[in-house]
């Protein structure tokens, strides 16, 4: 009995203590929950700026215990980093052949072709170039193109605000008859028949689709006119494309004067300079669906912007980067350039809008290249005032500086990048660097586990075929605006004469390695890169087909985001 009473007393005390134990346990659980909510999440934003990298380390200080030490100097002396190998043996050639009749002989007086472009400055430029060729195919008179004033860029400029109309018309007078506006019909304004053509429409396509309408209605306007002409045309039409793009389309005097002044100021600072089209704006990153280690804050910010495009599906961010579908971070661009031989004394002009992450994102790039400029830092607000309210005119200023730079670096293969790449090939193969993002991604992710020498060597290997050198891309490969092979001729006589001298100076082995770099290992990488871009719809600046119902959407269209 005594044992039974003791056991009952024990259980009674336990029952009295149980509510207290439960209360304490509950309080502890609530406390832990509050701590987990209120404490900051693990911030992996430092992945943007590696803690293990010593930027601008002195080359002589080898005993510093840093895993990945970036030198101040470029450390390369085996090549000229400011010019392309053998560039002097190639030149732009776009004169019409004797078999290309004068416009007066073939133009029909009852055919008028008008076009309405789309997108930003450089996307519109492709439409203007191709419109001249389309008018020639149709033996029609071209009306000065209408520029897109309602797109994402919201620029009210017309053709004459950006391009020299008189020069455009006079330079092309032997190729195509051009007028400023449609003539009146019966004393009234003539309303042309509006229609669209498929993307990459070839010569036969225009003859079959547009010509019958033109013969019946006499005036046709082709809307959303960008990339509506085939990549592959007969050489005379391709050369006409080049005459338009590289000679007839000249910016207005105010734009040229300001652009040339920006170039002059960069040259005053340094004999050589790099122009970088950074393309690390919030809209660009949101559209790409990429992730750069900024934690939940980044995902929320970019996700909010991304909802602007209802047609975009959710991508796997890590997969996007692995497949080379994301712009490099400013830090990664800087490391790539250092590995290619550009030291901290190099001056960089950055063509970019608002950079995602602001100064925090730019800090590693500025640490690598402290001579860092933009049009806003080398020109006053008063000087830029005539242009600052017009996105296309501001883009034109950047275009001129990038075109005149000794080295142009693009971080996204959009319209501006492709047009400048083609233009720089045509005018002497000035170095044009496009990151081989697919190969570089793994290298950047594991850089702390390697030496700088090994890292730099692998960067140089991966970039073969992405440097804008002669014969880097075979004729017919890629977009014609980027690779205008029909308009580039080779001075074989000069090359033969210089061959013996080159062999003595540089050695046969080095010449062979350079030729192999142009056409072998790089060719596969380049073709894979272009195929991937085309599959995603990014190569032509759009993932939407304008010929379907989505074309009536009022949301900012995808090609507009990628156009410049």
JODA-V781364 format. One record per residue. N is the residue number from 1. RES is the residue in three letters. PHI is phi in radians with two decimals (NA if undefined). OMEGA is omega in whole degrees, 0 to 359 (none if undefined). BURIAL is I if it has 24 or more other C-alpha atoms within 12 Angstrom, else O. Layout:
N:RES:PHI:OMEGA:BURIAL
N:RES:PHI:OMEGA:BURIAL
//
This chain:
1:UNK:NA:180:O
2:UNK:-1.05:179:O
3:UNK:-1.08:181:O
4:UNK:-1.14:180:O
5:UNK:-1.15:180:O
6:UNK:-1.10:181:O
7:UNK:-1.17:179:O
8:UNK:-1.13:177:O
9:UNK:-1.06:180:O
10:UNK:-1.11:180:O
11:UNK:-1.16:179:O
12:UNK:-1.11:178:O
13:UNK:-1.11:180:O
14:UNK:-1.11:180:O
15:UNK:-1.16:179:O
16:UNK:-1.22:180:O
17:UNK:-1.39:187:O
18:UNK:-1.01:178:O
19:UNK:-1.05:180:O
20:UNK:-1.13:179:O
21:UNK:-1.07:180:O
22:UNK:-1.09:181:O
23:UNK:-1.12:179:O
24:UNK:-1.10:180:O
25:UNK:-1.06:179:O
26:UNK:-1.08:180:O
27:UNK:-1.11:178:O
28:UNK:-1.10:179:O
29:UNK:-1.07:179:O
30:UNK:-1.10:179:O
31:UNK:-1.07:178:O
32:UNK:-1.08:179:O
33:UNK:-1.10:180:O
34:UNK:-1.11:179:O
35:UNK:-1.07:181:O
36:UNK:-1.19:180:O
37:UNK:-1.31:187:O
38:UNK:-1.38:181:O
39:UNK:-1.25:181:O
40:UNK:-1.15:178:O
41:UNK:-1.17:177:O
42:UNK:-0.97:185:O
43:UNK:-1.64:178:O
44:UNK:-1.72:180:O
45:UNK:-1.15:180:O
46:UNK:-1.18:175:O
47:UNK:-1.09:179:I
48:UNK:-1.17:181:I
49:UNK:-2.17:186:I
50:UNK:-1.14:179:I
51:UNK:-1.28:185:O
52:UNK:-1.65:183:O
53:UNK:-1.76:176:I
54:UNK:-1.77:183:I
55:UNK:-1.31:175:I
56:UNK:1.18:180:I
57:UNK:-1.16:178:I
58:UNK:-1.26:185:O
59:UNK:-1.05:184:O
60:UNK:-1.38:185:O
61:UNK:-1.49:185:O
62:UNK:-1.51:186:O
63:UNK:-1.50:178:O
64:UNK:-1.22:185:O
65:UNK:-1.36:178:O
66:UNK:-1.97:184:O
67:UNK:-1.12:187:I
68:UNK:-2.31:185:I
69:UNK:-1.79:181:I
70:UNK:-1.62:182:I
71:UNK:-1.28:176:I
72:UNK:-1.25:183:I
73:UNK:-1.55:179:I
74:UNK:-1.27:174:I
75:UNK:1.26:180:I
76:UNK:-2.13:178:O
77:UNK:-2.33:184:O
78:UNK:-1.54:177:O
79:UNK:-2.70:176:O
80:UNK:-1.50:185:O
81:UNK:-1.33:184:I
82:UNK:-1.85:178:I
83:UNK:-2.58:179:I
84:UNK:-1.58:180:I
85:UNK:-1.07:177:I
86:UNK:1.18:182:I
87:UNK:-1.06:183:I
88:UNK:-1.17:181:I
89:UNK:-1.68:180:I
90:UNK:-2.26:181:I
91:UNK:-2.63:179:I
92:UNK:-1.31:181:I
93:UNK:-2.48:184:I
94:UNK:-2.36:179:I
95:UNK:-1.13:179:I
96:UNK:-1.23:177:I
97:UNK:-1.40:180:O
98:UNK:-1.17:181:O
99:UNK:-1.55:181:O
100:UNK:-1.80:187:O
101:UNK:-1.11:175:O
102:UNK:-1.11:182:O
103:UNK:-0.98:182:I
104:UNK:-1.07:184:O
105:UNK:-1.38:187:O
106:UNK:-2.09:184:O
107:UNK:-1.29:177:I
108:UNK:-1.56:184:I
109:UNK:-1.28:181:O
110:UNK:-1.88:180:O
111:UNK:-2.26:179:I
112:UNK:-2.23:179:I
113:UNK:-2.00:174:I
114:UNK:-2.04:176:I
115:UNK:-2.33:172:I
116:UNK:-2.11:184:I
117:UNK:-1.37:178:I
118:UNK:-2.50:175:I
119:UNK:1.54:180:I
120:UNK:-1.50:187:I
121:UNK:-0.91:188:I
122:UNK:-1.37:174:I
123:UNK:-1.19:177:I
124:UNK:-1.15:179:I
125:UNK:-1.06:178:I
126:UNK:-1.08:179:I
127:UNK:-1.15:179:I
128:UNK:-1.12:180:I
129:UNK:-1.00:184:I
130:UNK:-1.26:178:I
131:UNK:-1.14:178:I
132:UNK:-1.07:180:I
133:UNK:-1.17:179:I
134:UNK:-1.07:178:I
135:UNK:-1.11:178:I
136:UNK:-1.13:179:I
137:UNK:-1.04:184:I
138:UNK:-1.57:184:I
139:UNK:0.93:185:I
140:UNK:-1.97:172:I
141:UNK:-1.45:181:I
142:UNK:-1.61:172:I
143:UNK:-1.55:180:I
144:UNK:-0.84:186:I
145:UNK:-1.06:174:I
146:UNK:-1.57:178:I
147:UNK:-1.60:180:I
148:UNK:-1.21:180:I
149:UNK:-1.98:185:I
150:UNK:-2.06:185:O
151:UNK:-1.36:179:I
152:UNK:-0.90:187:I
153:UNK:-1.37:176:I
154:UNK:0.86:180:O
155:UNK:-1.92:184:I
156:UNK:-1.51:182:I
157:UNK:-1.14:170:I
158:UNK:-1.86:186:I
159:UNK:-0.95:185:I
160:UNK:-1.24:177:I
161:UNK:-1.36:185:I
162:UNK:-1.99:183:I
163:UNK:-2.00:178:I
164:UNK:-1.33:185:I
165:UNK:-1.11:183:I
166:UNK:-1.07:179:O
167:UNK:-1.11:180:O
168:UNK:-1.00:183:I
169:UNK:-1.23:183:I
170:UNK:-1.26:182:O
171:UNK:-1.11:184:O
172:UNK:-1.69:186:I
173:UNK:-1.05:179:I
174:UNK:-1.45:183:I
175:UNK:-1.73:184:I
176:UNK:-2.55:173:I
177:UNK:-1.35:184:I
178:UNK:-2.22:176:I
179:UNK:-2.20:183:I
180:UNK:-1.36:178:O
181:UNK:-2.69:180:O
182:UNK:-1.10:175:I
183:UNK:-1.23:178:I
184:UNK:-1.32:179:O
185:UNK:-2.16:182:O
186:UNK:1.12:179:O
187:UNK:1.37:181:O
188:UNK:-2.15:178:O
189:UNK:-1.12:183:O
190:UNK:-1.46:178:O
191:UNK:-1.75:183:O
192:UNK:-1.29:175:I
193:UNK:-1.32:182:I
194:UNK:-1.64:179:O
195:UNK:-2.76:176:I
196:UNK:-2.22:174:I
197:UNK:-2.06:180:I
198:UNK:-1.15:173:I
199:UNK:-1.13:178:I
200:UNK:1.04:179:I
201:UNK:-1.23:182:I
202:UNK:-1.57:184:I
203:UNK:-1.02:179:I
204:UNK:-1.12:179:O
205:UNK:-1.06:179:O
206:UNK:-1.16:180:I
207:UNK:-1.12:184:O
208:UNK:-1.38:187:O
209:UNK:-1.69:188:O
210:UNK:-1.66:185:I
211:UNK:-1.01:179:I
212:UNK:-1.03:179:O
213:UNK:-1.20:180:I
214:UNK:-1.13:179:I
215:UNK:-1.16:182:O
216:UNK:-1.49:185:O
217:UNK:-1.73:176:O
218:UNK:1.27:177:I
219:UNK:-2.47:182:I
220:UNK:-2.27:172:I
221:UNK:-2.02:178:I
222:UNK:-1.65:184:I
223:UNK:-1.63:182:I
224:UNK:0.84:189:I
225:UNK:-1.56:172:I
226:UNK:-2.57:182:I
227:UNK:0.95:179:I
228:UNK:-1.74:179:I
229:UNK:-2.19:184:I
230:UNK:-1.03:173:I
231:UNK:-1.17:187:I
232:UNK:-1.90:177:I
233:UNK:-2.33:175:I
234:UNK:-1.14:189:O
235:UNK:-0.97:182:I
236:UNK:-1.09:178:I
237:UNK:-1.31:176:I
238:UNK:-1.13:178:I
239:UNK:-1.16:175:I
240:UNK:-1.11:175:I
241:UNK:-0.92:183:I
242:UNK:-1.21:178:I
243:UNK:-1.08:179:I
244:UNK:-1.20:189:I
245:UNK:-1.18:189:I
246:UNK:-1.74:183:I
247:UNK:-2.30:186:I
248:UNK:-1.39:181:I
249:UNK:-1.48:180:I
250:UNK:-2.02:179:I
251:UNK:-1.14:178:I
252:UNK:-1.12:183:I
253:UNK:-1.01:179:O
254:UNK:-1.04:179:I
255:UNK:-1.18:180:I
256:UNK:-1.07:182:I
257:UNK:-1.12:180:O
258:UNK:-1.22:178:I
259:UNK:-1.08:179:I
260:UNK:-1.15:177:I
261:UNK:-1.20:176:I
262:UNK:-1.09:178:I
263:UNK:-1.09:181:I
264:UNK:-1.03:181:I
265:UNK:-1.20:175:I
266:UNK:-1.19:180:I
267:UNK:-1.17:179:O
268:UNK:-1.13:180:O
269:UNK:-1.37:184:O
270:UNK:-2.76:180:O
271:UNK:-1.09:180:O
272:UNK:-2.11:173:I
273:UNK:-2.65:178:I
274:UNK:-1.79:170:I
275:UNK:-1.88:184:I
276:UNK:-2.06:173:I
277:UNK:-1.59:194:I
278:UNK:-1.24:178:I
279:UNK:0.91:178:I
280:UNK:-2.06:180:I
281:UNK:-1.38:180:I
282:UNK:-0.97:181:I
283:UNK:-1.09:181:I
284:UNK:-1.13:181:I
285:UNK:-1.20:178:I
286:UNK:-1.12:180:I
287:UNK:-1.09:184:I
288:UNK:-1.19:181:I
289:UNK:1.30:183:I
290:UNK:-1.62:181:I
291:UNK:-2.36:187:I
292:UNK:-2.16:174:I
293:UNK:1.46:181:I
294:UNK:-1.65:176:I
295:UNK:1.20:183:O
296:UNK:-1.10:180:O
297:UNK:-1.05:180:O
298:UNK:-1.12:182:I
299:UNK:-1.07:181:O
300:UNK:-1.21:182:O
301:UNK:-1.09:182:O
302:UNK:-1.24:178:I
303:UNK:-1.12:178:I
304:UNK:-1.11:178:O
305:UNK:-1.16:185:O
306:UNK:-1.09:181:I
307:UNK:-1.15:177:O
308:UNK:-1.07:181:O
309:UNK:-1.80:185:I
310:UNK:-1.17:184:O
311:UNK:-1.49:182:O
312:UNK:-1.37:175:O
313:UNK:-1.63:182:O
314:UNK:-1.32:179:O
315:UNK:-1.80:173:O
316:UNK:-1.45:186:O
317:UNK:-1.00:181:I
318:UNK:-1.14:179:O
319:UNK:-1.13:178:O
320:UNK:-1.00:182:I
321:UNK:-1.24:179:I
322:UNK:-1.05:183:I
323:UNK:-1.56:176:I
324:UNK:1.29:184:I
325:UNK:-1.71:184:I
326:UNK:-2.11:172:I
327:UNK:-1.07:174:I
328:UNK:-1.22:173:I
329:UNK:-1.25:175:I
330:UNK:-0.94:178:I
331:UNK:-1.06:182:I
332:UNK:-1.15:176:I
333:UNK:-1.05:180:I
334:UNK:-1.09:179:I
335:UNK:-1.14:178:I
336:UNK:-1.06:181:I
337:UNK:-1.14:178:I
338:UNK:-1.08:180:I
339:UNK:-1.12:179:I
340:UNK:-1.44:173:I
341:UNK:1.96:182:I
342:UNK:-1.71:185:I
343:UNK:-1.47:185:I
344:UNK:-1.21:179:I
345:UNK:-1.44:182:I
346:UNK:-1.28:178:I
347:UNK:-1.62:182:I
348:UNK:-2.16:172:I
349:UNK:-1.81:183:I
350:UNK:-1.85:174:I
351:UNK:-1.70:185:I
352:UNK:-2.84:170:I
353:UNK:-1.53:178:I
354:UNK:-1.11:180:O
355:UNK:-1.52:180:I
356:UNK:-1.14:183:I
357:UNK:1.59:176:I
358:UNK:1.00:184:O
359:UNK:-1.11:179:O
360:UNK:-1.12:178:O
361:UNK:-1.23:184:I
362:UNK:-1.41:186:I
363:UNK:-0.93:180:I
364:UNK:-1.12:179:I
365:UNK:-1.16:179:I
366:UNK:-1.21:176:I
367:UNK:-1.16:179:I
368:UNK:-1.33:182:I
369:UNK:-2.30:184:I
370:UNK:-1.17:177:O
371:UNK:-1.48:194:I
372:UNK:-2.14:187:I
373:UNK:-2.36:171:I
374:UNK:-2.57:180:I
375:UNK:-1.09:180:I
376:UNK:-1.30:181:I
377:UNK:-1.71:181:O
378:UNK:-1.90:174:I
379:UNK:-2.33:180:I
380:UNK:-1.46:176:O
381:UNK:-1.05:179:O
382:UNK:-1.13:180:O
383:UNK:-1.17:183:O
384:UNK:-1.55:185:I
385:UNK:-0.97:180:O
386:UNK:-1.11:185:O
387:UNK:-1.95:194:I
388:UNK:-1.12:180:O
389:UNK:-1.54:184:O
390:UNK:-2.24:185:I
391:UNK:-1.06:182:I
392:UNK:-1.20:179:I
393:UNK:-1.26:175:I
394:UNK:-1.15:178:I
395:UNK:-1.12:179:I
396:UNK:-1.12:177:I
397:UNK:-1.10:177:I
398:UNK:-1.08:179:I
399:UNK:-1.00:182:I
400:UNK:-1.12:180:I
401:UNK:-1.18:179:I
402:UNK:-1.11:180:I
403:UNK:-1.14:183:I
404:UNK:-1.51:183:I
405:UNK:-1.17:178:I
406:UNK:-1.25:177:I
407:UNK:-2.34:176:I
408:UNK:-1.95:179:I
409:UNK:-2.08:178:I
410:UNK:-1.98:181:I
411:UNK:-1.85:178:I
412:UNK:-2.77:185:I
413:UNK:-1.48:177:I
414:UNK:-1.51:185:I
415:UNK:-1.12:179:I
416:UNK:-1.06:181:I
417:UNK:-1.08:183:I
418:UNK:-1.20:181:I
419:UNK:-1.13:178:I
420:UNK:-1.16:178:I
421:UNK:-1.07:179:I
422:UNK:-1.15:180:I
423:UNK:-1.11:181:I
424:UNK:-1.23:173:I
425:UNK:-1.15:183:I
426:UNK:-1.12:182:I
427:UNK:-1.71:169:I
428:UNK:1.80:178:I
429:UNK:0.89:174:I
430:UNK:-1.16:185:I
431:UNK:-0.91:178:I
432:UNK:-2.32:188:I
433:UNK:-1.78:173:I
434:UNK:-2.08:183:I
435:UNK:-1.03:172:I
436:UNK:-1.45:192:I
437:UNK:-1.04:182:I
438:UNK:-1.12:180:I
439:UNK:-1.40:185:I
440:UNK:-1.25:185:I
441:UNK:-0.95:182:I
442:UNK:-1.07:180:I
443:UNK:-1.14:179:I
444:UNK:-1.16:182:I
445:UNK:-1.20:184:I
446:UNK:-2.03:188:O
447:UNK:-1.10:182:I
448:UNK:-1.18:182:I
449:UNK:-1.73:181:O
450:UNK:-2.38:176:O
451:UNK:-1.51:178:I
452:UNK:-1.07:182:I
453:UNK:-1.05:179:I
454:UNK:-1.18:179:O
455:UNK:-1.02:183:I
456:UNK:-1.10:180:I
457:UNK:-1.09:181:O
458:UNK:-1.23:176:I
459:UNK:-1.03:181:I
460:UNK:-1.10:178:I
461:UNK:-1.17:182:I
462:UNK:-1.17:184:I
463:UNK:-1.50:175:I
464:UNK:-1.09:183:I
465:UNK:1.67:181:I
466:UNK:-2.23:186:I
467:UNK:-2.10:177:I
468:UNK:1.34:181:I
469:UNK:-1.47:176:I
470:UNK:-1.02:177:I
471:UNK:1.02:178:I
472:UNK:-1.16:179:I
473:UNK:-2.13:180:I
474:UNK:-1.19:179:I
475:UNK:-0.98:178:O
476:UNK:1.59:180:O
477:UNK:-1.58:177:I
478:UNK:1.34:180:I
479:UNK:-1.28:184:I
480:UNK:-1.09:180:I
481:UNK:-1.11:178:I
482:UNK:-1.60:183:I
483:UNK:-2.29:183:I
484:UNK:-1.38:188:I
485:UNK:-1.02:181:I
486:UNK:-1.15:183:I
487:UNK:-1.91:179:I
488:UNK:-2.13:182:I
489:UNK:-1.92:181:I
490:UNK:-1.96:177:I
491:UNK:-1.53:186:O
492:UNK:-1.18:180:O
493:UNK:-1.09:180:O
494:UNK:-1.13:181:O
495:UNK:-1.19:179:O
496:UNK:-1.13:181:O
497:UNK:-1.12:182:O
498:UNK:-1.46:186:O
499:UNK:-1.03:182:O
500:UNK:-1.14:180:O
501:UNK:-1.12:179:O
502:UNK:-1.10:181:O
503:UNK:-1.11:180:O
504:UNK:-1.19:187:O
505:UNK:-1.37:188:O
506:UNK:-1.92:180:O
507:UNK:1.60:183:O
508:UNK:-1.14:183:O
509:UNK:-1.07:182:O
510:UNK:-1.17:178:O
511:UNK:-1.09:181:O
512:UNK:-1.13:178:O
513:UNK:-1.07:180:O
514:UNK:-1.15:179:I
515:UNK:-1.13:178:I
516:UNK:-1.09:180:O
517:UNK:-1.09:182:I
518:UNK:-1.20:194:I
519:UNK:-2.10:186:I
520:UNK:-1.85:187:O
521:UNK:-1.09:183:O
522:UNK:-1.33:187:I
523:UNK:-1.05:181:I
524:UNK:-1.13:179:O
525:UNK:-1.03:183:I
526:UNK:-1.14:181:I
527:UNK:-1.14:177:I
528:UNK:-1.09:181:O
529:UNK:-1.11:180:I
530:UNK:-1.19:179:I
531:UNK:-1.07:179:O
532:UNK:-1.10:180:O
533:UNK:-1.11:180:I
534:UNK:-1.19:179:O
535:UNK:-1.07:181:O
536:UNK:-1.50:181:I
537:UNK:1.38:183:I
538:UNK:-1.51:186:I
539:UNK:-1.13:179:I
540:UNK:-1.70:174:I
541:UNK:1.43:180:I
542:UNK:-2.75:171:I
543:UNK:-1.93:180:I
544:UNK:-1.86:172:I
545:UNK:-1.65:183:I
546:UNK:-1.14:184:I
547:UNK:-1.47:179:O
548:UNK:-1.90:188:O
549:UNK:-1.15:182:O
550:UNK:-1.17:184:O
551:UNK:-1.16:181:O
552:UNK:-1.57:182:O
553:UNK:-1.11:179:O
554:UNK:-1.62:181:O
555:UNK:-1.27:177:O
556:UNK:-0.99:186:I
557:UNK:-1.47:191:I
558:UNK:-1.12:182:I
559:UNK:-1.16:180:I
560:UNK:-1.23:180:I
561:UNK:-1.19:186:I
562:UNK:-1.72:191:I
563:UNK:-1.29:183:I
564:UNK:-2.39:none:I
//
